[in-house]
Amino acid sequence: MLKGHNIICISTIDWDFIWQGHQEIMSVFAEKGNRVLFIENTGVRTPGIKDMPRIYKRIKNWLKGITGIRKVKENIYVFSPIILPFPYLKIARWFNKRLVFLLLSRWMRVMDFSDSVIWTFLPTGFALDLINGIDNKCVVYYCIDNFAASSKNAKKVKNSEIKLIKDSDLVFVTAKALYDYCSLYKDKVHIFPFGVNIKSFEIVRDSKDQRVPEDIKNIKKPIIGYIGGIHKWVNISMVKELALLCPDYSFVLVGPVQADISELMNIRNIYLLGAKEHEKLPHYIKAFDVCTIPYVIAEYTNNVYPTKLNEYLSMGKPVISTELPEVVNFNRNNENIIDIAGDAADFKASIEAVISHEVEQHDISDRIRAANKNTWSARISEMSSLVEREIEAKFCKRDSMWLDNLKL
């Protein structure tokens, strides 16, 4: 495991956003004695009116720290840069580069934060500017999304992403389709789907303390649940249709609202509970009878490996999902443990099949066993080993070149 290094994480999300692999990986590295500078999302598209709350929060976070950098826990510093929000405008990129480097260089000099490992989730031109302007010992690109397919505006990211893939020392991906794409430009590509912090879930799962959250405690059973962002990739229309098809079931969605959900309002058996702290999610999942991944099938979701999949399974819960390629692949390696549904009628049939009979203990054990194959501890350890080997190889190559020059 990496120890004693400086790590700069260029993130696609903010530190206080939904807890994901970004925060998990960097927290583990920090616990192992590395110092982490977490640079919050600078965007792959020009923000709109719906982004105003996030911009307002960014300004508040900036004011919490010194020149936008604050310490959030031992060995972790978060940089909330305020920049011109036009990622593909040359003059904006020029200005942002100079502003951010002015602030970063001062902080890094004071903190002796040099010769870093750069770990980027973001493939924009601005991310490339940061990488090229900072002395580093290794660059890792962790490709977790098909950014070009996420929105019309984000299609412009493709050129800078290809350059990043080529220039990085290592490329990690979360899905087979992303592996195929990145492998067109790089040999060193490794598949690492997002994992699960199994301990935090098994503590709740195995506890005899039935601490049910107040806002779900009195909701009528059976509960059909979903955790995660309620964004444009959630099939809102199908969720509505399913709720109407199953009036005796309660449909509970736990997560921040990031899309138009007006058609879900006033449906009596749909409950929108909002965003929750990550450590509280196991308690909600424990209250679910069936867990769902009701994503739209699209170019973007063809590359998505849902983190919630292993979180659901780690609690021993039955899972029903739309036919996402990564879920199909997961099934192939885990004896078809996930029910696949194409539409609301399929979801209804699968839900009724699960609820109509008592689940045998071995079914629960099989789900937990599948989740245990995908722990964050194992994922991060493997990724860390690859980074360590890459650093060592680069140093050996550098020493060899130095000796060759000395002989001359």
Stockholm file with secondary structure:
# STOCKHOLM 1.0

chainA/1-408         MLKGHNIICISTIDWDFIWQGHQEIMSVFAEKGNRVLFIENTGVRTPGIKDMPRIYKRIKNWLKGITGIRKVKENIYVFSPIILPFPYLKIARWFNKRLVFLLLSRWMRVMDFSDSVIWTFLPTGFALDLINGIDNKCVVYYCIDNFAASSKNAKKVKNSEIKLIKDSDLVFVTAKALYDYCSLYKDKVHIFPFGVNIKSFEIVRDSKDQRVPEDIKNIKKPIIGYIGGIHKWVNISMVKELALLCPDYSFVLVGPVQADISELMNIRNIYLLGAKEHEKLPHYIKAFDVCTIPYVIAEYTNNVYPTKLNEYLSMGKPVISTELPEVVNFNRNNENIIDIAGDAADFKASIEAVISHEVEQHDISDRIRAANKNTWSARISEMSSLVEREIEAKFCKRDSMWLDNLKL
#=GR chainA/1-408 SS CCCSCEEEEECSSCTTSSCCHHHHHHHHHHHTTCEEEEECCCCSSCCCGGGHHHHHHHHHHHHHSBTTEEEEETTEEEECCCCCSCTTCHHHHHHHHHHHHHHHHHHHHHHTCCSEEEEESCCSHHHHHHHHHSCEEEEEEEECSCGGGTCTGGGGGHHHHHHHHHHCSEEEESSHHHHHHHTTTCSCEEECCCCBCHHHHHHHHHCSCCCCCHHHHTSCSSEEEEESCBCTTBCHHHHHHHHHHCTTSEEEEESCBCSCCGGGTTCTTEEEEECCCGGGHHHHHHHCSEEEECBCCSTTGGGCCCTHHHHHHHTTCCEEECCCHHHHHHHHHTTTCSEECSSHHHHHHHHHHHHTSCCCHHHHHHHHHHHHTTBHHHHHHHHHHHHHHHHHHHHHHHHHHHHHHHHC
#=GC SS_cons         CCCSCEEEEECSSCTTSSCCHHHHHHHHHHHTTCEEEEECCCCSSCCCGGGHHHHHHHHHHHHHSBTTEEEEETTEEEECCCCCSCTTCHHHHHHHHHHHHHHHHHHHHHHTCCSEEEEESCCSHHHHHHHHHSCEEEEEEEECSCGGGTCTGGGGGHHHHHHHHHHCSEEEESSHHHHHHHTTTCSCEEECCCCBCHHHHHHHHHCSCCCCCHHHHTSCSSEEEEESCBCTTBCHHHHHHHHHHCTTSEEEEESCBCSCCGGGTTCTTEEEEECCCGGGHHHHHHHCSEEEECBCCSTTGGGCCCTHHHHHHHTTCCEEECCCHHHHHHHHHTTTCSEECSSHHHHHHHHHHHHTSCCCHHHHHHHHHHHHTTBHHHHHHHHHHHHHHHHHHHHHHHHHHHHHHHHC
//
